[in-house]
Amino acid sequence: MMICGCGRAHASRRAFLCGAAALIGLPAMAQTPPASAGAAEPALIEDLVAANRILYDQGVVDGFGHVSVRHNKNPNRYLLARSMAPALVTADDIMEYDLDSVAIDPRGRTSYLERFIHGEIYKVRPDVVAVVHSHSPAVIPFANSAVKLQPMNHIAGFIGDGAPVFEIRDTAGPGSDMLIRSAALGHALAATLGNASVVLMRGHGSTVTAQSLKHVVYRAVYTEVDARMQADALRLGTPVYLNKEEAAAAKITNDGLVDRPWELWKKRAMAKTSP
Ligand code: MN
């Protein structure tokens, strides 16, 4: 095996082809699709479809936003819908990616521009199994101001001692289109997330992480609810938030209770034949 200009290891013949493609200006990746982990567990695909529908039904995503999960057969692969509105996602729309966010078998399907959010977080957070990126509206004022998003009640204990905020100008400079459209930007976002569950994105939205699809959907829904409650409380005066210890204890308790809202939300969202 050797490493060629496309940064991937190949047997020697493949390296030659890859180098030749680079010389004549063809995209080298087309020569070297990453290997598939094989068919994912059907129940995981079903839950990923449900997660897309739930997030729309609960007002977290609209035409934009996406949710991913690690492949059950290989932690270096993840599953994400093709570029489309989440409420319309079916099992046939789910694609497999490697952690560089290269599609395994695109077959003409387009990918979300911001898929690097998912791959780069999976690279640095082995504990994270599912990721939601959204522009849920109540959260954005906390991304665009000095007021930190904090846990208002026990349900939002996963927010901990406040959500970090990603400033894209620090990486992309002053004239970006605000999107996480490269691995470098995804890596910078993952660094700002650190060990937190939620990272806010100035002028853009937020990204939520968890140990499963059920947990990440729960957290994405309640990040938005928490932001609405905090804005309400700020209008009344100076809120008292959960302290760090309360937030940590509540997070442990609620991590054991996510099946309850999931069953309700899934039944409701999947019963709708169209948005
Ligand atoms: Mn976005």
py3Dmol code that shows the C-alpha trace and the ligand (Angstrom):
import py3Dmol

protein = """\
ATOM      1  CA  MET A   1       0.000   0.000   0.000  1.00  0.00           C
ATOM      2  CA  MET A   2       1.080   3.578  -0.529  1.00  0.00           C
ATOM      3  CA  ILE A   3      -0.282   7.068  -0.008  1.00  0.00           C
ATOM      4  CA  CYS A   4      -0.925   9.106  -3.129  1.00  0.00           C
ATOM      5  CA  GLY A   5      -1.856  12.709  -3.785  1.00  0.00           C
ATOM      6  CA  CYS A   6      -5.466  12.218  -2.783  1.00  0.00           C
ATOM      7  CA  GLY A   7      -4.326  11.395   0.749  1.00  0.00           C
ATOM      8  CA  ARG A   8      -5.595   7.818   0.695  1.00  0.00           C
ATOM      9  CA  ALA A   9      -3.784   4.523   0.845  1.00  0.00           C
ATOM     10  CA  HIS A  10      -4.005   2.350  -2.265  1.00  0.00           C
ATOM     11  CA  ALA A  11      -2.480  -0.765  -3.712  1.00  0.00           C
ATOM     12  CA  SER A  12       0.184   0.365  -6.205  1.00  0.00           C
ATOM     13  CA  ARG A  13      -1.984   0.152  -9.331  1.00  0.00           C
ATOM     14  CA  ARG A  14      -4.684   2.267  -7.732  1.00  0.00           C
ATOM     15  CA  ALA A  15      -2.085   4.813  -6.639  1.00  0.00           C
ATOM     16  CA  PHE A  16      -0.907   5.052 -10.230  1.00  0.00           C
ATOM     17  CA  LEU A  17      -4.478   5.582 -11.480  1.00  0.00           C
ATOM     18  CA  CYS A  18      -5.105   8.148  -8.783  1.00  0.00           C
ATOM     19  CA  GLY A  19      -1.918  10.041  -9.672  1.00  0.00           C
ATOM     20  CA  ALA A  20      -2.790   9.909 -13.356  1.00  0.00           C
ATOM     21  CA  ALA A  21      -6.270  11.256 -12.626  1.00  0.00           C
ATOM     22  CA  ALA A  22      -4.731  14.155 -10.717  1.00  0.00           C
ATOM     23  CA  LEU A  23      -2.383  14.915 -13.613  1.00  0.00           C
ATOM     24  CA  ILE A  24      -5.199  15.190 -16.131  1.00  0.00           C
ATOM     25  CA  GLY A  25      -7.438  17.081 -13.732  1.00  0.00           C
ATOM     26  CA  LEU A  26      -9.996  14.400 -12.887  1.00  0.00           C
ATOM     27  CA  PRO A  27     -11.298  14.234  -9.324  1.00  0.00           C
ATOM     28  CA  ALA A  28      -9.082  11.649  -7.610  1.00  0.00           C
ATOM     29  CA  MET A  29     -11.857  10.594  -5.216  1.00  0.00           C
ATOM     30  CA  ALA A  30     -13.823   9.140  -8.139  1.00  0.00           C
ATOM     31  CA  GLN A  31     -11.092   6.515  -8.438  1.00  0.00           C
ATOM     32  CA  THR A  32     -11.085   5.508  -4.805  1.00  0.00           C
ATOM     33  CA  PRO A  33     -14.491   5.128  -3.210  1.00  0.00           C
ATOM     34  CA  PRO A  34     -14.199   4.180   0.482  1.00  0.00           C
ATOM     35  CA  ALA A  35     -15.333   0.657   1.329  1.00  0.00           C
ATOM     36  CA  SER A  36     -18.862   0.152   2.595  1.00  0.00           C
ATOM     37  CA  ALA A  37     -19.474  -1.267   6.057  1.00  0.00           C
ATOM     38  CA  GLY A  38     -22.296  -3.284   4.463  1.00  0.00           C
ATOM     39  CA  ALA A  39     -26.033  -2.957   4.955  1.00  0.00           C
ATOM     40  CA  ALA A  40     -26.971  -1.206   8.183  1.00  0.00           C
ATOM     41  CA  GLU A  41     -29.394  -2.755  10.665  1.00  0.00           C
ATOM     42  CA  PRO A  42     -32.918  -2.133   9.252  1.00  0.00           C
ATOM     43  CA  ALA A  43     -34.138  -0.952  12.675  1.00  0.00           C
ATOM     44  CA  LEU A  44     -31.397   1.709  12.700  1.00  0.00           C
ATOM     45  CA  ILE A  45     -32.445   2.960   9.259  1.00  0.00           C
ATOM     46  CA  GLU A  46     -36.074   3.006  10.438  1.00  0.00           C
ATOM     47  CA  ASP A  47     -35.107   5.055  13.492  1.00  0.00           C
ATOM     48  CA  LEU A  48     -33.067   7.465  11.360  1.00  0.00           C
ATOM     49  CA  VAL A  49     -36.068   8.014   9.074  1.00  0.00           C
ATOM     50  CA  ALA A  50     -38.245   8.508  12.177  1.00  0.00           C
ATOM     51  CA  ALA A  51     -35.714  10.968  13.629  1.00  0.00           C
ATOM     52  CA  ASN A  52     -35.930  13.085  10.471  1.00  0.00           C
ATOM     53  CA  ARG A  53     -39.753  13.114  10.635  1.00  0.00           C
ATOM     54  CA  ILE A  54     -39.863  13.802  14.383  1.00  0.00           C
ATOM     55  CA  LEU A  55     -37.448  16.726  14.154  1.00  0.00           C
ATOM     56  CA  TYR A  56     -39.699  18.310  11.535  1.00  0.00           C
ATOM     57  CA  ASP A  57     -42.886  17.547  13.463  1.00  0.00           C
ATOM     58  CA  GLN A  58     -41.409  19.032  16.647  1.00  0.00           C
ATOM     59  CA  GLY A  59     -40.273  22.245  14.915  1.00  0.00           C
ATOM     60  CA  VAL A  60     -36.512  21.667  15.171  1.00  0.00           C
ATOM     61  CA  VAL A  61     -35.823  21.384  11.428  1.00  0.00           C
ATOM     62  CA  ASP A  62     -37.775  22.831   8.505  1.00  0.00           C
ATOM     63  CA  GLY A  63     -36.622  22.560   4.899  1.00  0.00           C
ATOM     64  CA  PHE A  64     -33.081  22.635   6.274  1.00  0.00           C
ATOM     65  CA  GLY A  65     -31.195  20.739   8.950  1.00  0.00           C
ATOM     66  CA  HIS A  66     -30.090  17.111   9.187  1.00  0.00           C
ATOM     67  CA  VAL A  67     -29.586  14.172  11.543  1.00  0.00           C
ATOM     68  CA  SER A  68     -27.008  11.376  11.328  1.00  0.00           C
ATOM     69  CA  VAL A  69     -26.082   8.201  13.188  1.00  0.00           C
ATOM     70  CA  ARG A  70     -22.958   6.033  13.233  1.00  0.00           C
ATOM     71  CA  HIS A  71     -23.191   2.809  11.229  1.00  0.00           C
ATOM     72  CA  ASN A  72     -23.940  -0.142  13.538  1.00  0.00           C
ATOM     73  CA  LYS A  73     -21.267  -2.292  11.814  1.00  0.00           C
ATOM     74  CA  ASN A  74     -18.406   0.220  11.669  1.00  0.00           C
ATOM     75  CA  PRO A  75     -17.858   3.284  13.901  1.00  0.00           C
ATOM     76  CA  ASN A  76     -15.846   4.870  11.062  1.00  0.00           C
ATOM     77  CA  ARG A  77     -18.938   5.138   8.903  1.00  0.00           C
ATOM     78  CA  TYR A  78     -22.072   7.190   9.427  1.00  0.00           C
ATOM     79  CA  LEU A  79     -25.544   7.340   7.887  1.00  0.00           C
ATOM     80  CA  LEU A  80     -27.191  10.550   6.662  1.00  0.00           C
ATOM     81  CA  ALA A  81     -29.990  11.322   4.207  1.00  0.00           C
ATOM     82  CA  ARG A  82     -29.197  12.710   0.766  1.00  0.00           C
ATOM     83  CA  SER A  83     -29.624  16.476   0.418  1.00  0.00           C
ATOM     84  CA  MET A  84     -33.364  16.963   0.928  1.00  0.00           C
ATOM     85  CA  ALA A  85     -36.001  18.228   3.364  1.00  0.00           C
ATOM     86  CA  PRO A  86     -35.950  16.007   6.479  1.00  0.00           C
ATOM     87  CA  ALA A  87     -39.738  15.513   6.610  1.00  0.00           C
ATOM     88  CA  LEU A  88     -39.639  13.752   3.215  1.00  0.00           C
ATOM     89  CA  VAL A  89     -36.825  11.298   4.027  1.00  0.00           C
ATOM     90  CA  THR A  90     -37.456   7.579   3.405  1.00  0.00           C
ATOM     91  CA  ALA A  91     -35.158   4.557   3.868  1.00  0.00           C
ATOM     92  CA  ASP A  92     -34.063   4.779   0.211  1.00  0.00           C
ATOM     93  CA  ASP A  93     -32.664   8.274   0.826  1.00  0.00           C
ATOM     94  CA  ILE A  94     -30.168   7.189   3.497  1.00  0.00           C
ATOM     95  CA  MET A  95     -26.520   7.293   2.361  1.00  0.00           C
ATOM     96  CA  GLU A  96     -23.329   5.979   3.974  1.00  0.00           C
ATOM     97  CA  TYR A  97     -20.266   8.207   4.533  1.00  0.00           C
ATOM     98  CA  ASP A  98     -16.759   7.734   5.851  1.00  0.00           C
ATOM     99  CA  LEU A  99     -15.524  10.099   8.575  1.00  0.00           C
ATOM    100  CA  ASP A 100     -13.987  12.388   5.920  1.00  0.00           C
ATOM    101  CA  SER A 101     -17.628  12.778   4.816  1.00  0.00           C
ATOM    102  CA  VAL A 102     -17.003  11.094   1.460  1.00  0.00           C
ATOM    103  CA  ALA A 103     -20.123   9.288   0.188  1.00  0.00           C
ATOM    104  CA  ILE A 104     -19.590   5.535  -0.207  1.00  0.00           C
ATOM    105  CA  ASP A 105     -22.031   4.968  -3.075  1.00  0.00           C
ATOM    106  CA  PRO A 106     -23.607   8.268  -4.155  1.00  0.00           C
ATOM    107  CA  ARG A 107     -25.266   6.912  -7.364  1.00  0.00           C
ATOM    108  CA  GLY A 108     -25.955  10.458  -8.492  1.00  0.00           C
ATOM    109  CA  ARG A 109     -27.475  11.509  -5.183  1.00  0.00           C
ATOM    110  CA  THR A 110     -26.335  14.890  -3.846  1.00  0.00           C
ATOM    111  CA  SER A 111     -24.931  15.339  -0.354  1.00  0.00           C
ATOM    112  CA  TYR A 112     -25.642  17.998   2.235  1.00  0.00           C
ATOM    113  CA  LEU A 113     -23.043  20.784   1.956  1.00  0.00           C
ATOM    114  CA  GLU A 114     -22.637  20.684   5.743  1.00  0.00           C
ATOM    115  CA  ARG A 115     -22.095  16.929   6.150  1.00  0.00           C
ATOM    116  CA  PHE A 116     -18.626  17.773   7.562  1.00  0.00           C
ATOM    117  CA  ILE A 117     -20.355  18.770  10.821  1.00  0.00           C
ATOM    118  CA  HIS A 118     -21.153  15.092  11.336  1.00  0.00           C
ATOM    119  CA  GLY A 119     -17.924  13.440  10.169  1.00  0.00           C
ATOM    120  CA  GLU A 120     -15.615  15.800  12.038  1.00  0.00           C
ATOM    121  CA  ILE A 121     -17.526  15.437  15.323  1.00  0.00           C
ATOM    122  CA  TYR A 122     -17.505  11.622  15.002  1.00  0.00           C
ATOM    123  CA  LYS A 123     -13.729  11.755  14.503  1.00  0.00           C
ATOM    124  CA  VAL A 124     -12.984  13.518  17.778  1.00  0.00           C
ATOM    125  CA  ARG A 125     -15.865  12.305  19.966  1.00  0.00           C
ATOM    126  CA  PRO A 126     -15.912   8.484  20.117  1.00  0.00           C
ATOM    127  CA  ASP A 127     -18.757   8.713  22.652  1.00  0.00           C
ATOM    128  CA  VAL A 128     -21.039  10.455  20.136  1.00  0.00           C
ATOM    129  CA  VAL A 129     -23.297   8.130  18.126  1.00  0.00           C
ATOM    130  CA  ALA A 130     -25.803  10.625  16.698  1.00  0.00           C
ATOM    131  CA  VAL A 131     -25.720  14.295  15.625  1.00  0.00           C
ATOM    132  CA  VAL A 132     -28.452  16.848  14.788  1.00  0.00           C
ATOM    133  CA  HIS A 133     -27.704  20.108  13.006  1.00  0.00           C
ATOM    134  CA  SER A 134     -30.529  22.648  12.789  1.00  0.00           C
ATOM    135  CA  HIS A 135     -31.411  26.322  12.553  1.00  0.00           C
ATOM    136  CA  SER A 136     -34.097  26.046  15.249  1.00  0.00           C
ATOM    137  CA  PRO A 137     -35.049  29.682  15.726  1.00  0.00           C
ATOM    138  CA  ALA A 138     -35.229  30.294  19.484  1.00  0.00           C
ATOM    139  CA  VAL A 139     -31.610  29.168  19.912  1.00  0.00           C
ATOM    140  CA  ILE A 140     -30.040  31.648  17.489  1.00  0.00           C
ATOM    141  CA  PRO A 141     -30.398  34.776  19.687  1.00  0.00           C
ATOM    142  CA  PHE A 142     -28.144  33.007  22.207  1.00  0.00           C
ATOM    143  CA  ALA A 143     -25.609  32.306  19.450  1.00  0.00           C
ATOM    144  CA  ASN A 144     -25.647  35.968  18.395  1.00  0.00           C
ATOM    145  CA  SER A 145     -25.406  37.629  21.804  1.00  0.00           C
ATOM    146  CA  ALA A 146     -23.340  37.490  24.958  1.00  0.00           C
ATOM    147  CA  VAL A 147     -26.140  35.667  26.824  1.00  0.00           C
ATOM    148  CA  LYS A 148     -25.148  32.039  27.326  1.00  0.00           C
ATOM    149  CA  LEU A 149     -27.770  29.334  26.716  1.00  0.00           C
ATOM    150  CA  GLN A 150     -28.227  27.628  30.102  1.00  0.00           C
ATOM    151  CA  PRO A 151     -30.433  24.838  31.493  1.00  0.00           C
ATOM    152  CA  MET A 152     -33.770  26.269  32.658  1.00  0.00           C
ATOM    153  CA  ASN A 153     -35.169  23.026  34.059  1.00  0.00           C
ATOM    154  CA  HIS A 154     -34.199  19.405  34.706  1.00  0.00           C
ATOM    155  CA  ILE A 155     -35.228  18.282  31.201  1.00  0.00           C
ATOM    156  CA  ALA A 156     -32.371  20.360  29.777  1.00  0.00           C
ATOM    157  CA  GLY A 157     -29.659  19.173  32.171  1.00  0.00           C
ATOM    158  CA  PHE A 158     -27.617  18.080  29.135  1.00  0.00           C
ATOM    159  CA  ILE A 159     -26.840  21.769  28.494  1.00  0.00           C
ATOM    160  CA  GLY A 160     -24.548  21.583  31.525  1.00  0.00           C
ATOM    161  CA  ASP A 161     -22.963  24.869  32.537  1.00  0.00           C
ATOM    162  CA  GLY A 162     -23.880  26.540  29.269  1.00  0.00           C
ATOM    163  CA  ALA A 163     -23.520  25.926  25.541  1.00  0.00           C
ATOM    164  CA  PRO A 164     -20.291  27.068  23.814  1.00  0.00           C
ATOM    165  CA  VAL A 165     -20.630  29.315  20.736  1.00  0.00           C
ATOM    166  CA  PHE A 166     -18.752  28.727  17.473  1.00  0.00           C
ATOM    167  CA  GLU A 167     -17.530  31.878  15.701  1.00  0.00           C
ATOM    168  CA  ILE A 168     -16.964  30.951  12.046  1.00  0.00           C
ATOM    169  CA  ARG A 169     -14.947  34.124  11.371  1.00  0.00           C
ATOM    170  CA  ASP A 170     -12.129  32.739  13.517  1.00  0.00           C
ATOM    171  CA  THR A 171     -11.589  29.979  10.913  1.00  0.00           C
ATOM    172  CA  ALA A 172     -13.166  31.156   7.652  1.00  0.00           C
ATOM    173  CA  GLY A 173     -12.420  34.877   7.890  1.00  0.00           C
ATOM    174  CA  PRO A 174     -14.935  37.714   7.537  1.00  0.00           C
ATOM    175  CA  GLY A 175     -16.641  36.855   4.217  1.00  0.00           C
ATOM    176  CA  SER A 176     -17.907  33.263   4.490  1.00  0.00           C
ATOM    177  CA  ASP A 177     -21.437  32.102   3.600  1.00  0.00           C
ATOM    178  CA  MET A 178     -21.645  30.816   7.226  1.00  0.00           C
ATOM    179  CA  LEU A 179     -21.850  27.155   6.177  1.00  0.00           C
ATOM    180  CA  ILE A 180     -19.664  24.335   7.504  1.00  0.00           C
ATOM    181  CA  ARG A 181     -18.724  23.354   3.974  1.00  0.00           C
ATOM    182  CA  SER A 182     -15.249  21.873   4.585  1.00  0.00           C
ATOM    183  CA  ALA A 183     -13.500  19.406   6.852  1.00  0.00           C
ATOM    184  CA  ALA A 184     -11.429  22.279   8.297  1.00  0.00           C
ATOM    185  CA  LEU A 185     -14.577  24.145   9.354  1.00  0.00           C
ATOM    186  CA  GLY A 186     -16.122  20.957  10.719  1.00  0.00           C
ATOM    187  CA  HIS A 187     -12.968  20.299  12.713  1.00  0.00           C
ATOM    188  CA  ALA A 188     -13.036  23.826  14.161  1.00  0.00           C
ATOM    189  CA  LEU A 189     -16.703  23.411  15.103  1.00  0.00           C
ATOM    190  CA  ALA A 190     -15.942  20.081  16.807  1.00  0.00           C
ATOM    191  CA  ALA A 191     -13.118  21.769  18.753  1.00  0.00           C
ATOM    192  CA  THR A 192     -15.524  24.439  20.039  1.00  0.00           C
ATOM    193  CA  LEU A 193     -18.043  21.738  20.989  1.00  0.00           C
ATOM    194  CA  GLY A 194     -15.338  20.079  23.089  1.00  0.00           C
ATOM    195  CA  ASN A 195     -16.964  17.715  25.575  1.00  0.00           C
ATOM    196  CA  ALA A 196     -20.301  19.562  25.542  1.00  0.00           C
ATOM    197  CA  SER A 197     -23.587  18.156  24.199  1.00  0.00           C
ATOM    198  CA  VAL A 198     -24.601  21.289  22.301  1.00  0.00           C
ATOM    199  CA  VAL A 199     -22.656  23.905  20.348  1.00  0.00           C
ATOM    200  CA  LEU A 200     -24.306  27.099  19.093  1.00  0.00           C
ATOM    201  CA  MET A 201     -23.206  28.586  15.765  1.00  0.00           C
ATOM    202  CA  ARG A 202     -23.192  32.366  15.525  1.00  0.00           C
ATOM    203  CA  GLY A 203     -25.408  33.655  12.719  1.00  0.00           C
ATOM    204  CA  HIS A 204     -26.469  30.140  11.829  1.00  0.00           C
ATOM    205  CA  GLY A 205     -27.963  27.643  14.305  1.00  0.00           C
ATOM    206  CA  SER A 206     -26.787  24.817  16.517  1.00  0.00           C
ATOM    207  CA  THR A 207     -25.491  21.260  16.598  1.00  0.00           C
ATOM    208  CA  VAL A 208     -26.508  18.687  19.209  1.00  0.00           C
ATOM    209  CA  THR A 209     -24.764  15.388  20.005  1.00  0.00           C
ATOM    210  CA  ALA A 210     -25.644  12.266  22.000  1.00  0.00           C
ATOM    211  CA  GLN A 211     -25.050   8.562  22.526  1.00  0.00           C
ATOM    212  CA  SER A 212     -28.033   7.456  20.377  1.00  0.00           C
ATOM    213  CA  LEU A 213     -30.662   8.707  17.940  1.00  0.00           C
ATOM    214  CA  LYS A 214     -33.301   8.764  20.665  1.00  0.00           C
ATOM    215  CA  HIS A 215     -31.056  10.840  22.925  1.00  0.00           C
ATOM    216  CA  VAL A 216     -30.040  13.290  20.211  1.00  0.00           C
ATOM    217  CA  VAL A 217     -33.652  13.878  19.136  1.00  0.00           C
ATOM    218  CA  TYR A 218     -34.632  14.467  22.769  1.00  0.00           C
ATOM    219  CA  ARG A 219     -31.776  16.947  23.202  1.00  0.00           C
ATOM    220  CA  ALA A 220     -32.462  18.794  19.948  1.00  0.00           C
ATOM    221  CA  VAL A 221     -36.145  19.215  20.849  1.00  0.00           C
ATOM    222  CA  TYR A 222     -35.377  20.415  24.369  1.00  0.00           C
ATOM    223  CA  THR A 223     -32.550  22.727  23.306  1.00  0.00           C
ATOM    224  CA  GLU A 224     -35.157  24.697  21.370  1.00  0.00           C
ATOM    225  CA  VAL A 225     -37.680  24.536  24.253  1.00  0.00           C
ATOM    226  CA  ASP A 226     -34.996  25.654  26.725  1.00  0.00           C
ATOM    227  CA  ALA A 227     -34.085  28.648  24.570  1.00  0.00           C
ATOM    228  CA  ARG A 228     -37.718  29.793  24.491  1.00  0.00           C
ATOM    229  CA  MET A 229     -38.021  29.457  28.270  1.00  0.00           C
ATOM    230  CA  GLN A 230     -34.757  31.303  28.885  1.00  0.00           C
ATOM    231  CA  ALA A 231     -35.816  34.200  26.651  1.00  0.00           C
ATOM    232  CA  ASP A 232     -39.131  34.363  28.581  1.00  0.00           C
ATOM    233  CA  ALA A 233     -37.335  34.318  31.933  1.00  0.00           C
ATOM    234  CA  LEU A 234     -34.904  37.049  30.817  1.00  0.00           C
ATOM    235  CA  ARG A 235     -37.913  39.294  30.142  1.00  0.00           C
ATOM    236  CA  LEU A 236     -39.041  38.806  33.757  1.00  0.00           C
ATOM    237  CA  GLY A 237     -35.701  39.575  35.344  1.00  0.00           C
ATOM    238  CA  THR A 238     -32.565  37.634  36.215  1.00  0.00           C
ATOM    239  CA  PRO A 239     -33.226  33.894  35.923  1.00  0.00           C
ATOM    240  CA  VAL A 240     -31.844  31.244  38.269  1.00  0.00           C
ATOM    241  CA  TYR A 241     -30.440  28.375  36.203  1.00  0.00           C
ATOM    242  CA  LEU A 242     -29.643  24.807  37.181  1.00  0.00           C
ATOM    243  CA  ASN A 243     -26.142  24.817  38.631  1.00  0.00           C
ATOM    244  CA  LYS A 244     -23.468  22.503  37.259  1.00  0.00           C
ATOM    245  CA  GLU A 245     -24.153  19.739  39.776  1.00  0.00           C
ATOM    246  CA  GLU A 246     -27.945  19.842  39.283  1.00  0.00           C
ATOM    247  CA  ALA A 247     -27.498  19.784  35.512  1.00  0.00           C
ATOM    248  CA  ALA A 248     -25.175  16.768  35.691  1.00  0.00           C
ATOM    249  CA  ALA A 249     -27.535  14.830  37.989  1.00  0.00           C
ATOM    250  CA  ALA A 250     -30.593  15.656  35.871  1.00  0.00           C
ATOM    251  CA  LYS A 251     -28.768  14.600  32.726  1.00  0.00           C
ATOM    252  CA  ILE A 252     -28.093  11.142  34.173  1.00  0.00           C
ATOM    253  CA  THR A 253     -31.736  10.689  35.198  1.00  0.00           C
ATOM    254  CA  ASN A 254     -33.160  11.878  31.874  1.00  0.00           C
ATOM    255  CA  ASP A 255     -30.752   9.785  29.822  1.00  0.00           C
ATOM    256  CA  GLY A 256     -32.718   6.820  31.188  1.00  0.00           C
ATOM    257  CA  LEU A 257     -36.117   8.248  30.220  1.00  0.00           C
ATOM    258  CA  VAL A 258     -35.786   9.109  26.527  1.00  0.00           C
ATOM    259  CA  ASP A 259     -37.902   6.155  25.341  1.00  0.00           C
ATOM    260  CA  ARG A 260     -41.032   7.858  26.657  1.00  0.00           C
ATOM    261  CA  PRO A 261     -41.067  10.961  24.439  1.00  0.00           C
ATOM    262  CA  TRP A 262     -39.502   9.010  21.525  1.00  0.00           C
ATOM    263  CA  GLU A 263     -42.455   6.579  21.341  1.00  0.00           C
ATOM    264  CA  LEU A 264     -44.940   9.451  21.423  1.00  0.00           C
ATOM    265  CA  TRP A 265     -43.100  11.603  18.889  1.00  0.00           C
ATOM    266  CA  LYS A 266     -42.412   8.691  16.526  1.00  0.00           C
ATOM    267  CA  LYS A 267     -46.025   7.516  16.515  1.00  0.00           C
ATOM    268  CA  ARG A 268     -47.246  11.044  15.851  1.00  0.00           C
ATOM    269  CA  ALA A 269     -44.699  11.900  13.154  1.00  0.00           C
ATOM    270  CA  MET A 270     -44.948   8.590  11.262  1.00  0.00           C
ATOM    271  CA  ALA A 271     -48.766   8.680  11.262  1.00  0.00           C
ATOM    272  CA  LYS A 272     -48.615  11.761   9.085  1.00  0.00           C
ATOM    273  CA  THR A 273     -48.477  10.753   5.438  1.00  0.00           C
ATOM    274  CA  SER A 274     -47.161  14.150   4.405  1.00  0.00           C
ATOM    275  CA  PRO A 275     -45.950  17.292   6.214  1.00  0.00           C
TER     276      PRO A 275
END
"""
ligand_1 = """\
1
MN
Mn -26.856 24.855 8.598
"""
view = py3Dmol.view(width=600, height=400)
view.addModel(protein, "pdb")
view.setStyle({"model": 0}, {"cartoon": {"style": "trace"}})
view.addModel(ligand_1, "xyz")
view.setStyle({"model": 1}, {"stick": {}})
view.zoomTo()
view.show()
